């Protein structure tokens, strides 16, 4: 499956983008570790915010996923 290029990701698209299981992403989103928004029952993630989050996590020397 190709890497999504939309400005807004679903949980499925973000799982592909980050190469993580959906189950892990649900957990991280609910904890507030991954920046996202719940729209009704569905999670949405802004690509720009995810990219910034990844960059800032790397600069701080943190592991994004523990």
CHARMM-style PDB file with segment names, atoms N, HN, CA, C and O in Angstrom:
ATOM      1  N   UNK     1       0.846  -1.177   0.000  1.00  0.00      PROA
ATOM      2  CA  UNK     1       0.000   0.000   0.000  1.00  0.00      PROA
ATOM      3  C   UNK     1       0.896   1.247   0.000  1.00  0.00      PROA
ATOM      4  O   UNK     1       1.852   1.307   0.773  1.00  0.00      PROA
ATOM      5  N   UNK     2       0.609   2.234  -0.843  1.00  0.00      PROA
ATOM      6  HN  UNK     2      -0.168   2.185  -1.470  1.00  0.00      PROA
ATOM      7  CA  UNK     2       1.455   3.428  -0.917  1.00  0.00      PROA
ATOM      8  C   UNK     2       1.324   4.302   0.326  1.00  0.00      PROA
ATOM      9  O   UNK     2       0.304   4.269   1.013  1.00  0.00      PROA
ATOM     10  N   UNK     3       2.358   5.079   0.607  1.00  0.00      PROA
ATOM     11  HN  UNK     3       3.187   5.106   0.048  1.00  0.00      PROA
ATOM     12  CA  UNK     3       2.355   6.002   1.741  1.00  0.00      PROA
ATOM     13  C   UNK     3       1.362   7.123   1.453  1.00  0.00      PROA
ATOM     14  O   UNK     3       1.415   7.731   0.384  1.00  0.00      PROA
ATOM     15  N   UNK     4       0.454   7.407   2.393  1.00  0.00      PROA
ATOM     16  HN  UNK     4       0.411   6.914   3.261  1.00  0.00      PROA
ATOM     17  CA  UNK     4      -0.535   8.464   2.177  1.00  0.00      PROA
ATOM     18  C   UNK     4       0.126   9.839   2.070  1.00  0.00      PROA
ATOM     19  O   UNK     4       1.153  10.095   2.698  1.00  0.00      PROA
ATOM     20  N   UNK     5      -0.472  10.711   1.273  1.00  0.00      PROA
ATOM     21  HN  UNK     5      -1.306  10.503   0.763  1.00  0.00      PROA
ATOM     22  CA  UNK     5       0.070  12.059   1.099  1.00  0.00      PROA
ATOM     23  C   UNK     5      -0.946  13.134   1.454  1.00  0.00      PROA
ATOM     24  O   UNK     5      -0.675  14.318   1.253  1.00  0.00      PROA
ATOM     25  N   UNK     6      -2.105  12.754   1.974  1.00  0.00      PROA
ATOM     26  HN  UNK     6      -2.325  11.792   2.137  1.00  0.00      PROA
ATOM     27  CA  UNK     6      -3.126  13.726   2.341  1.00  0.00      PROA
ATOM     28  C   UNK     6      -2.660  14.599   3.503  1.00  0.00      PROA
ATOM     29  O   UNK     6      -1.727  14.246   4.224  1.00  0.00      PROA
ATOM     30  N   UNK     7      -3.326  15.749   3.673  1.00  0.00      PROA
ATOM     31  HN  UNK     7      -4.084  16.035   3.087  1.00  0.00      PROA
ATOM     32  CA  UNK     7      -3.010  16.653   4.779  1.00  0.00      PROA
ATOM     33  C   UNK     7      -3.549  16.124   6.102  1.00  0.00      PROA
ATOM     34  O   UNK     7      -3.027  16.455   7.167  1.00  0.00      PROA
ATOM     35  N   UNK     8      -4.593  15.301   6.034  1.00  0.00      PROA
ATOM     36  HN  UNK     8      -5.017  15.032   5.169  1.00  0.00      PROA
ATOM     37  CA  UNK     8      -5.199  14.725   7.236  1.00  0.00      PROA
ATOM     38  C   UNK     8      -5.186  13.206   7.095  1.00  0.00      PROA
ATOM     39  O   UNK     8      -5.619  12.656   6.082  1.00  0.00      PROA
ATOM     40  N   UNK     9      -4.680  12.541   8.133  1.00  0.00      PROA
ATOM     41  HN  UNK     9      -4.328  12.988   8.955  1.00  0.00      PROA
ATOM     42  CA  UNK     9      -4.604  11.085   8.135  1.00  0.00      PROA
ATOM     43  C   UNK     9      -5.699  10.480   8.998  1.00  0.00      PROA
ATOM     44  O   UNK     9      -6.089  11.051  10.017  1.00  0.00      PROA
ATOM     45  N   UNK    10      -6.186   9.330   8.584  1.00  0.00      PROA
ATOM     46  HN  UNK    10      -5.870   8.867   7.757  1.00  0.00      PROA
ATOM     47  CA  UNK    10      -6.999   8.477   9.444  1.00  0.00      PROA
ATOM     48  C   UNK    10      -6.023   7.619  10.245  1.00  0.00      PROA
ATOM     49  O   UNK    10      -4.814   7.670  10.018  1.00  0.00      PROA
ATOM     50  N   UNK    11      -6.541   6.846  11.165  1.00  0.00      PROA
ATOM     51  HN  UNK    11      -7.523   6.805  11.350  1.00  0.00      PROA
ATOM     52  CA  UNK    11      -5.677   5.958  11.950  1.00  0.00      PROA
ATOM     53  C   UNK    11      -5.011   4.917  11.046  1.00  0.00      PROA
ATOM     54  O   UNK    11      -3.853   4.558  11.261  1.00  0.00      PROA
ATOM     55  N   UNK    12      -5.741   4.433  10.036  1.00  0.00      PROA
ATOM     56  HN  UNK    12      -6.681   4.725   9.861  1.00  0.00      PROA
ATOM     57  CA  UNK    12      -5.172   3.458   9.097  1.00  0.00      PROA
ATOM     58  C   UNK    12      -4.022   4.071   8.304  1.00  0.00      PROA
ATOM     59  O   UNK    12      -2.972   3.450   8.138  1.00  0.00      PROA
ATOM     60  N   UNK    13      -4.224   5.282   7.823  1.00  0.00      PROA
ATOM     61  HN  UNK    13      -5.076   5.787   7.958  1.00  0.00      PROA
ATOM     62  CA  UNK    13      -3.189   5.962   7.032  1.00  0.00      PROA
ATOM     63  C   UNK    13      -1.971   6.296   7.883  1.00  0.00      PROA
ATOM     64  O   UNK    13      -0.834   6.165   7.432  1.00  0.00      PROA
ATOM     65  N   UNK    14      -2.218   6.731   9.125  1.00  0.00      PROA
ATOM     66  HN  UNK    14      -3.142   6.837   9.492  1.00  0.00      PROA
ATOM     67  CA  UNK    14      -1.092   7.050  10.002  1.00  0.00      PROA
ATOM     68  C   UNK    14      -0.301   5.795  10.352  1.00  0.00      PROA
ATOM     69  O   UNK    14       0.923   5.849  10.478  1.00  0.00      PROA
ATOM     70  N   UNK    15      -0.977   4.685  10.508  1.00  0.00      PROA
ATOM     71  HN  UNK    15      -1.971   4.642  10.406  1.00  0.00      PROA
ATOM     72  CA  UNK    15      -0.287   3.424  10.785  1.00  0.00      PROA
ATOM     73  C   UNK    15       0.673   3.078   9.650  1.00  0.00      PROA
ATOM     74  O   UNK    15       1.788   2.615   9.890  1.00  0.00      PROA
ATOM     75  N   UNK    16       0.239   3.303   8.429  1.00  0.00      PROA
ATOM     76  HN  UNK    16      -0.667   3.680   8.234  1.00  0.00      PROA
ATOM     77  CA  UNK    16       1.110   3.050   7.269  1.00  0.00      PROA
ATOM     78  C   UNK    16       2.259   4.057   7.266  1.00  0.00      PROA
ATOM     79  O   UNK    16       3.417   3.687   7.070  1.00  0.00      PROA
ATOM     80  N   UNK    17       1.935   5.317   7.482  1.00  0.00      PROA
ATOM     81  HN  UNK    17       0.995   5.617   7.642  1.00  0.00      PROA
ATOM     82  CA  UNK    17       2.934   6.395   7.453  1.00  0.00      PROA
ATOM     83  C   UNK    17       4.028   6.180   8.496  1.00  0.00      PROA
ATOM     84  O   UNK    17       5.211   6.358   8.205  1.00  0.00      PROA
ATOM     85  N   UNK    18       3.632   5.795   9.713  1.00  0.00      PROA
ATOM     86  HN  UNK    18       2.671   5.651   9.949  1.00  0.00      PROA
ATOM     87  CA  UNK    18       4.597   5.603  10.796  1.00  0.00      PROA
ATOM     88  C   UNK    18       5.108   4.171  10.904  1.00  0.00      PROA
ATOM     89  O   UNK    18       6.024   3.886  11.675  1.00  0.00      PROA
ATOM     90  N   UNK    19       4.503   3.269  10.120  1.00  0.00      PROA
ATOM     91  HN  UNK    19       3.758   3.501   9.494  1.00  0.00      PROA
ATOM     92  CA  UNK    19       4.877   1.849  10.134  1.00  0.00      PROA
ATOM     93  C   UNK    19       4.716   1.265  11.541  1.00  0.00      PROA
ATOM     94  O   UNK    19       5.610   0.615  12.082  1.00  0.00      PROA
ATOM     95  N   UNK    20       3.540   1.527  12.104  1.00  0.00      PROA
ATOM     96  HN  UNK    20       2.813   2.056  11.664  1.00  0.00      PROA
ATOM     97  CA  UNK    20       3.193   1.022  13.431  1.00  0.00      PROA
ATOM     98  C   UNK    20       1.851   0.310  13.368  1.00  0.00      PROA
ATOM     99  O   UNK    20       1.031   0.609  12.500  1.00  0.00      PROA
ATOM    100  N   UNK    21       1.622  -0.621  14.271  1.00  0.00      PROA
ATOM    101  HN  UNK    21       2.288  -0.864  14.976  1.00  0.00      PROA
ATOM    102  CA  UNK    21       0.306  -1.263  14.328  1.00  0.00      PROA
ATOM    103  C   UNK    21      -0.775  -0.262  14.764  1.00  0.00      PROA
ATOM    104  O   UNK    21      -0.512   0.640  15.559  1.00  0.00      PROA
ATOM    105  N   UNK    22      -1.981  -0.434  14.237  1.00  0.00      PROA
ATOM    106  HN  UNK    22      -2.194  -1.167  13.591  1.00  0.00      PROA
ATOM    107  CA  UNK    22      -3.090   0.447  14.615  1.00  0.00      PROA
ATOM    108  C   UNK    22      -3.335   0.402  16.117  1.00  0.00      PROA
ATOM    109  O   UNK    22      -3.615   1.426  16.740  1.00  0.00      PROA
ATOM    110  N   UNK    23      -3.231  -0.758  16.677  1.00  0.00      PROA
ATOM    111  HN  UNK    23      -3.003  -1.590  16.171  1.00  0.00      PROA
ATOM    112  CA  UNK    23      -3.468  -0.918  18.121  1.00  0.00      PROA
ATOM    113  C   UNK    23      -2.539  -0.009  18.934  1.00  0.00      PROA
ATOM    114  O   UNK    23      -2.967   0.618  19.903  1.00  0.00      PROA
ATOM    115  N   UNK    24      -1.272   0.056  18.532  1.00  0.00      PROA
ATOM    116  HN  UNK    24      -0.924  -0.453  17.744  1.00  0.00      PROA
ATOM    117  CA  UNK    24      -0.299   0.927  19.212  1.00  0.00      PROA
ATOM    118  C   UNK    24      -0.696   2.389  19.043  1.00  0.00      PROA
ATOM    119  O   UNK    24      -0.617   3.164  19.995  1.00  0.00      PROA
ATOM    120  N   UNK    25      -1.120   2.770  17.851  1.00  0.00      PROA
ATOM    121  HN  UNK    25      -1.185   2.140  17.077  1.00  0.00      PROA
ATOM    122  CA  UNK    25      -1.515   4.156  17.609  1.00  0.00      PROA
ATOM    123  C   UNK    25      -2.741   4.553  18.414  1.00  0.00      PROA
ATOM    124  O   UNK    25      -2.797   5.663  18.944  1.00  0.00      PROA
ATOM    125  N   UNK    26      -3.720   3.673  18.515  1.00  0.00      PROA
ATOM    126  HN  UNK    26      -3.675   2.771  18.085  1.00  0.00      PROA
ATOM    127  CA  UNK    26      -4.893   3.960  19.342  1.00  0.00      PROA
ATOM    128  C   UNK    26      -4.456   4.251  20.776  1.00  0.00      PROA
ATOM    129  O   UNK    26      -4.917   5.213  21.390  1.00  0.00      PROA
ATOM    130  N   UNK    27      -3.579   3.427  21.295  1.00  0.00      PROA
ATOM    131  HN  UNK    27      -3.204   2.645  20.796  1.00  0.00      PROA
ATOM    132  CA  UNK    27      -3.092   3.594  22.663  1.00  0.00      PROA
ATOM    133  C   UNK    27      -2.359   4.928  22.818  1.00  0.00      PROA
ATOM    134  O   UNK    27      -2.620   5.678  23.759  1.00  0.00      PROA
ATOM    135  N   UNK    28      -1.446   5.220  21.896  1.00  0.00      PROA
ATOM    136  HN  UNK    28      -1.233   4.611  21.132  1.00  0.00      PROA
ATOM    137  CA  UNK    28      -0.669   6.458  21.974  1.00  0.00      PROA
ATOM    138  C   UNK    28      -1.548   7.701  21.804  1.00  0.00      PROA
ATOM    139  O   UNK    28      -1.316   8.721  22.452  1.00  0.00      PROA
ATOM    140  N   UNK    29      -2.547   7.613  20.941  1.00  0.00      PROA
ATOM    141  HN  UNK    29      -2.736   6.784  20.415  1.00  0.00      PROA
ATOM    142  CA  UNK    29      -3.457   8.743  20.733  1.00  0.00      PROA
ATOM    143  C   UNK    29      -4.301   8.981  21.983  1.00  0.00      PROA
ATOM    144  O   UNK    29      -4.489  10.127  22.390  1.00  0.00      PROA
ATOM    145  N   UNK    30      -4.804   7.926  22.588  1.00  0.00      PROA
ATOM    146  HN  UNK    30      -4.651   6.995  22.257  1.00  0.00      PROA
ATOM    147  CA  UNK    30      -5.617   8.062  23.796  1.00  0.00      PROA
ATOM    148  C   UNK    30      -4.801   8.614  24.957  1.00  0.00      PROA
ATOM    149  O   UNK    30      -5.332   9.345  25.793  1.00  0.00      PROA
ATOM    150  N   UNK    31      -3.523   8.275  25.018  1.00  0.00      PROA
ATOM    151  HN  UNK    31      -3.091   7.681  24.339  1.00  0.00      PROA
ATOM    152  CA  UNK    31      -2.630   8.790  26.062  1.00  0.00      PROA
ATOM    153  C   UNK    31      -2.234  10.240  25.809  1.00  0.00      PROA
ATOM    154  O   UNK    31      -1.779  10.935  26.718  1.00  0.00      PROA
ATOM    155  N   UNK    32      -2.411  10.695  24.562  1.00  0.00      PROA
ATOM    156  HN  UNK    32      -2.781  10.131  23.824  1.00  0.00      PROA
ATOM    157  CA  UNK    32      -1.981  12.039  24.195  1.00  0.00      PROA
ATOM    158  C   UNK    32      -0.540  12.103  23.735  1.00  0.00      PROA
ATOM    159  O   UNK    32       0.000  13.192  23.542  1.00  0.00      PROA
ATOM    160  N   UNK    33       0.088  10.957  23.557  1.00  0.00      PROA
ATOM    161  HN  UNK    33      -0.351  10.073  23.714  1.00  0.00      PROA
ATOM    162  CA  UNK    33       1.475  10.907  23.096  1.00  0.00      PROA
ATOM    163  C   UNK    33       1.572  11.311  21.629  1.00  0.00      PROA
ATOM    164  O   UNK    33       2.454  12.082  21.251  1.00  0.00      PROA
ATOM    165  N   UNK    34       0.680  10.800  20.817  1.00  0.00      PROA
ATOM    166  HN  UNK    34      -0.036  10.173  21.124  1.00  0.00      PROA
ATOM    167  CA  UNK    34       0.609  11.172  19.396  1.00  0.00      PROA
ATOM    168  C   UNK    34      -0.418  12.289  19.275  1.00  0.00      PROA
ATOM    169  O   UNK    34      -1.554  12.127  19.722  1.00  0.00      PROA
ATOM    170  N   UNK    35      -0.041  13.429  18.673  1.00  0.00      PROA
ATOM    171  HN  UNK    35       0.881  13.560  18.309  1.00  0.00      PROA
ATOM    172  CA  UNK    35      -0.994  14.537  18.553  1.00  0.00      PROA
ATOM    173  C   UNK    35      -2.089  14.228  17.532  1.00  0.00      PROA
ATOM    174  O   UNK    35      -1.812  14.023  16.350  1.00  0.00      PROA
ATOM    175  N   UNK    36      -3.317  14.198  18.001  1.00  0.00      PROA
ATOM    176  HN  UNK    36      -3.542  14.365  18.961  1.00  0.00      PROA
ATOM    177  CA  UNK    36      -4.450  13.914  17.127  1.00  0.00      PROA
ATOM    178  C   UNK    36      -5.730  14.465  17.717  1.00  0.00      PROA
ATOM    179  O   UNK    36      -5.747  14.968  18.840  1.00  0.00      PROA
ATOM    180  N   UNK    37      -6.797  14.367  16.950  1.00  0.00      PROA
ATOM    181  HN  UNK    37      -6.783  13.959  16.037  1.00  0.00      PROA
ATOM    182  CA  UNK    37      -8.102  14.855  17.369  1.00  0.00      PROA
ATOM    183  C   UNK    37      -9.131  13.775  17.131  1.00  0.00      PROA
ATOM    184  O   UNK    37      -9.097  13.064  16.126  1.00  0.00      PROA
ATOM    185  N   UNK    38     -10.033  13.667  18.061  1.00  0.00      PROA
ATOM    186  HN  UNK    38     -10.061  14.244  18.878  1.00  0.00      PROA
ATOM    187  CA  UNK    38     -11.123  12.724  17.893  1.00  0.00      PROA
ATOM    188  C   UNK    38     -12.311  13.480  17.309  1.00  0.00      PROA
ATOM    189  O   UNK    38     -12.748  14.489  17.863  1.00  0.00      PROA
ATOM    190  N   UNK    39     -12.824  12.989  16.197  1.00  0.00      PROA
ATOM    191  HN  UNK    39     -12.469  12.169  15.748  1.00  0.00      PROA
ATOM    192  CA  UNK    39     -13.992  13.559  15.537  1.00  0.00      PROA
ATOM    193  C   UNK    39     -15.078  12.496  15.637  1.00  0.00      PROA
ATOM    194  O   UNK    39     -15.078  11.515  14.893  1.00  0.00      PROA
ATOM    195  N   UNK    40     -15.989  12.705  16.556  1.00  0.00      PROA
ATOM    196  HN  UNK    40     -15.989  13.502  17.160  1.00  0.00      PROA
ATOM    197  CA  UNK    40     -16.965  11.654  16.831  1.00  0.00      PROA
ATOM    198  C   UNK    40     -16.243  10.459  17.418  1.00  0.00      PROA
ATOM    199  O   UNK    40     -15.588  10.570  18.454  1.00  0.00      PROA
ATOM    200  N   UNK    41     -16.360   9.325  16.764  1.00  0.00      PROA
ATOM    201  HN  UNK    41     -16.893   9.235  15.922  1.00  0.00      PROA
ATOM    202  CA  UNK    41     -15.666   8.111  17.212  1.00  0.00      PROA
ATOM    203  C   UNK    41     -14.356   7.872  16.478  1.00  0.00      PROA
ATOM    204  O   UNK    41     -13.684   6.870  16.722  1.00  0.00      PROA
ATOM    205  N   UNK    42     -13.984   8.777  15.585  1.00  0.00      PROA
ATOM    206  HN  UNK    42     -14.529   9.592  15.387  1.00  0.00      PROA
ATOM    207  CA  UNK    42     -12.835   8.559  14.711  1.00  0.00      PROA
ATOM    208  C   UNK    42     -11.690   9.511  15.036  1.00  0.00      PROA
ATOM    209  O   UNK    42     -11.906  10.679  15.359  1.00  0.00      PROA
ATOM    210  N   UNK    43     -10.481   8.997  14.945  1.00  0.00      PROA
ATOM    211  HN  UNK    43     -10.305   8.048  14.683  1.00  0.00      PROA
ATOM    212  CA  UNK    43      -9.287   9.815  15.136  1.00  0.00      PROA
ATOM    213  C   UNK    43      -8.845  10.410  13.806  1.00  0.00      PROA
ATOM    214  O   UNK    43      -8.923   9.764  12.761  1.00  0.00      PROA
ATOM    215  N   UNK    44      -8.375  11.665  13.868  1.00  0.00      PROA
ATOM    216  HN  UNK    44      -8.312  12.189  14.717  1.00  0.00      PROA
ATOM    217  CA  UNK    44      -7.792  12.336  12.711  1.00  0.00      PROA
ATOM    218  C   UNK    44      -6.480  12.979  13.140  1.00  0.00      PROA
ATOM    219  O   UNK    44      -6.355  13.485  14.255  1.00  0.00      PROA
ATOM    220  N   UNK    45      -5.508  12.950  12.240  1.00  0.00      PROA
ATOM    221  HN  UNK    45      -5.609  12.539  11.334  1.00  0.00      PROA
ATOM    222  CA  UNK    45      -4.162  13.438  12.536  1.00  0.00      PROA
ATOM    223  C   UNK    45      -3.692  14.343  11.403  1.00  0.00      PROA
ATOM    224  O   UNK    45      -3.735  13.952  10.237  1.00  0.00      PROA
ATOM    225  N   UNK    46      -3.247  15.545  11.739  1.00  0.00      PROA
ATOM    226  HN  UNK    46      -3.213  15.863  12.686  1.00  0.00      PROA
ATOM    227  CA  UNK    46      -2.727  16.459  10.727  1.00  0.00      PROA
ATOM    228  C   UNK    46      -1.297  16.065  10.384  1.00  0.00      PROA
ATOM    229  O   UNK    46      -0.446  15.940  11.264  1.00  0.00      PROA
ATOM    230  N   UNK    47      -1.050  15.874   9.112  1.00  0.00      PROA
ATOM    231  HN  UNK    47      -1.741  15.975   8.397  1.00  0.00      PROA
ATOM    232  CA  UNK    47       0.289  15.451   8.672  1.00  0.00      PROA
ATOM    233  C   UNK    47       1.356  16.431   9.152  1.00  0.00      PROA
ATOM    234  O   UNK    47       2.408  16.014   9.636  1.00  0.00      PROA
ATOM    235  N   UNK    48       1.093  17.719   9.022  1.00  0.00      PROA
ATOM    236  HN  UNK    48       0.239  18.058   8.628  1.00  0.00      PROA
ATOM    237  CA  UNK    48       2.062  18.739   9.429  1.00  0.00      PROA
ATOM    238  C   UNK    48       2.399  18.617  10.920  1.00  0.00      PROA
ATOM    239  O   UNK    48       3.558  18.748  11.315  1.00  0.00      PROA
ATOM    240  N   UNK    49       1.385  18.369  11.731  1.00  0.00      PROA
ATOM    241  HN  UNK    49       0.444  18.263  11.410  1.00  0.00      PROA
ATOM    242  CA  UNK    49       1.591  18.220  13.173  1.00  0.00      PROA
ATOM    243  C   UNK    49       2.372  16.948  13.487  1.00  0.00      PROA
ATOM    244  O   UNK    49       3.251  16.951  14.348  1.00  0.00      PROA
ATOM    245  N   UNK    50       2.055  15.877  12.796  1.00  0.00      PROA
ATOM    246  HN  UNK    50       1.340  15.875  12.096  1.00  0.00      PROA
ATOM    247  CA  UNK    50       2.775  14.611  12.998  1.00  0.00      PROA
ATOM    248  C   UNK    50       4.243  14.770  12.612  1.00  0.00      PROA
ATOM    249  O   UNK    50       5.129  14.314  13.335  1.00  0.00      PROA
ATOM    250  N   UNK    51       4.500  15.415  11.475  1.00  0.00      PROA
ATOM    251  HN  UNK    51       3.780  15.785  10.888  1.00  0.00      PROA
ATOM    252  CA  UNK    51       5.891  15.625  11.042  1.00  0.00      PROA
ATOM    253  C   UNK    51       6.655  16.474  12.051  1.00  0.00      PROA
ATOM    254  O   UNK    51       7.806  16.168  12.366  1.00  0.00      PROA
ATOM    255  N   UNK    52       6.035  17.534  12.561  1.00  0.00      PROA
ATOM    256  HN  UNK    52       5.101  17.782  12.306  1.00  0.00      PROA
ATOM    257  CA  UNK    52       6.672  18.389  13.576  1.00  0.00      PROA
ATOM    258  C   UNK    52       6.930  17.612  14.855  1.00  0.00      PROA
ATOM    259  O   UNK    52       7.986  17.749  15.471  1.00  0.00      PROA
ATOM    260  N   UNK    53       5.966  16.800  15.249  1.00  0.00      PROA
ATOM    261  HN  UNK    53       5.107  16.689  14.748  1.00  0.00      PROA
ATOM    262  CA  UNK    53       6.099  15.980  16.448  1.00  0.00      PROA
ATOM    263  C   UNK    53       7.271  15.008  16.318  1.00  0.00      PROA
ATOM    264  O   UNK    53       8.050  14.839  17.257  1.00  0.00      PROA
ATOM    265  N   UNK    54       7.392  14.378  15.165  1.00  0.00      PROA
ATOM    266  HN  UNK    54       6.760  14.515  14.402  1.00  0.00      PROA
ATOM    267  CA  UNK    54       8.503  13.455  14.937  1.00  0.00      PROA
ATOM    268  C   UNK    54       9.852  14.178  15.000  1.00  0.00      PROA
ATOM    269  O   UNK    54      10.802  13.686  15.608  1.00  0.00      PROA
ATOM    270  N   UNK    55       9.922  15.345  14.366  1.00  0.00      PROA
ATOM    271  HN  UNK    55       9.150  15.745  13.872  1.00  0.00      PROA
ATOM    272  CA  UNK    55      11.175  16.107  14.362  1.00  0.00      PROA
ATOM    273  C   UNK    55      11.546  16.568  15.760  1.00  0.00      PROA
ATOM    274  O   UNK    55      12.708  16.466  16.152  1.00  0.00      PROA
ATOM    275  N   UNK    56      10.584  17.072  16.518  1.00  0.00      PROA
ATOM    276  HN  UNK    56       9.640  17.155  16.199  1.00  0.00      PROA
ATOM    277  CA  UNK    56      10.890  17.565  17.863  1.00  0.00      PROA
ATOM    278  C   UNK    56      11.260  16.414  18.791  1.00  0.00      PROA
ATOM    279  O   UNK    56      12.110  16.583  19.665  1.00  0.00      PROA
ATOM    280  N   UNK    57      10.647  15.255  18.620  1.00  0.00      PROA
ATOM    281  HN  UNK    57       9.957  15.118  17.909  1.00  0.00      PROA
ATOM    282  CA  UNK    57      10.988  14.094  19.440  1.00  0.00      PROA
ATOM    283  C   UNK    57      12.418  13.643  19.170  1.00  0.00      PROA
ATOM    284  O   UNK    57      13.128  13.240  20.091  1.00  0.00      PROA
ATOM    285  N   UNK    58      12.840  13.710  17.915  1.00  0.00      PROA
ATOM    286  HN  UNK    58      12.263  14.037  17.166  1.00  0.00      PROA
ATOM    287  CA  UNK    58      14.207  13.319  17.563  1.00  0.00      PROA
ATOM    288  C   UNK    58      15.228  14.297  18.122  1.00  0.00      PROA
ATOM    289  O   UNK    58      16.288  13.885  18.591  1.00  0.00      PROA
ATOM    290  N   UNK    59      14.921  15.586  18.076  1.00  0.00      PROA
ATOM    291  HN  UNK    59      14.059  15.921  17.694  1.00  0.00      PROA
ATOM    292  CA  UNK    59      15.857  16.595  18.569  1.00  0.00      PROA
ATOM    293  C   UNK    59      16.058  16.483  20.075  1.00  0.00      PROA
ATOM    294  O   UNK    59      17.152  16.740  20.578  1.00  0.00      PROA
ATOM    295  N   UNK    60      15.029  16.107  20.781  1.00  0.00      PROA
ATOM    296  HN  UNK    60      14.141  15.897  20.372  1.00  0.00      PROA
ATOM    297  CA  UNK    60      15.105  15.993  22.230  1.00  0.00      PROA
ATOM    298  C   UNK    60      15.777  14.690  22.658  1.00  0.00      PROA
ATOM    299  O   UNK    60      16.042  14.486  23.843  1.00  0.00      PROA
ATOM    300  N   UNK    61      16.048  13.817  21.705  1.00  0.00      PROA
ATOM    301  HN  UNK    61      15.832  13.983  20.743  1.00  0.00      PROA
ATOM    302  CA  UNK    61      16.688  12.554  22.014  1.00  0.00      PROA
ATOM    303  C   UNK    61      15.742  11.534  22.633  1.00  0.00      PROA
ATOM    304  O   UNK    61      16.182  10.556  23.237  1.00  0.00      PROA
ATOM    305  N   UNK    62      14.447  11.764  22.480  1.00  0.00      PROA
ATOM    306  HN  UNK    62      14.090  12.558  21.989  1.00  0.00      PROA
ATOM    307  CA  UNK    62      13.454  10.840  23.027  1.00  0.00      PROA
ATOM    308  C   UNK    62      13.112   9.775  21.996  1.00  0.00      PROA
ATOM    309  O   UNK    62      13.232   9.988  20.790  1.00  0.00      PROA
ATOM    310  N   UNK    63      12.694   8.654  22.490  1.00  0.00      PROA
ATOM    311  HN  UNK    63      12.596   8.481  23.470  1.00  0.00      PROA
ATOM    312  CA  UNK    63      12.085   7.660  21.613  1.00  0.00      PROA
ATOM    313  C   UNK    63      10.647   8.057  21.411  1.00  0.00      PROA
ATOM    314  O   UNK    63       9.951   8.360  22.380  1.00  0.00      PROA
ATOM    315  N   UNK    64      10.183   8.064  20.182  1.00  0.00      PROA
ATOM    316  HN  UNK    64      10.749   7.818  19.395  1.00  0.00      PROA
ATOM    317  CA  UNK    64       8.803   8.418  19.888  1.00  0.00      PROA
ATOM    318  C   UNK    64       7.867   7.369  20.454  1.00  0.00      PROA
ATOM    319  O   UNK    64       6.868   7.704  21.089  1.00  0.00      PROA
ATOM    320  N   UNK    65       8.177   6.116  20.231  1.00  0.00      PROA
ATOM    321  HN  UNK    65       8.989   5.843  19.714  1.00  0.00      PROA
ATOM    322  CA  UNK    65       7.369   5.010  20.725  1.00  0.00      PROA
ATOM    323  C   UNK    65       8.232   4.220  21.686  1.00  0.00      PROA
ATOM    324  O   UNK    65       9.355   3.830  21.366  1.00  0.00      PROA
ATOM    325  N   UNK    66       7.690   3.992  22.866  1.00  0.00      PROA
ATOM    326  HN  UNK    66       6.778   4.309  23.127  1.00  0.00      PROA
ATOM    327  CA  UNK    66       8.479   3.278  23.879  1.00  0.00      PROA
ATOM    328  C   UNK    66       8.113   1.828  23.919  1.00  0.00      PROA
ATOM    329  OT1 UNK    66       8.675   1.070  24.710  1.00  0.00      PROA
TER     330      UNK     66
END
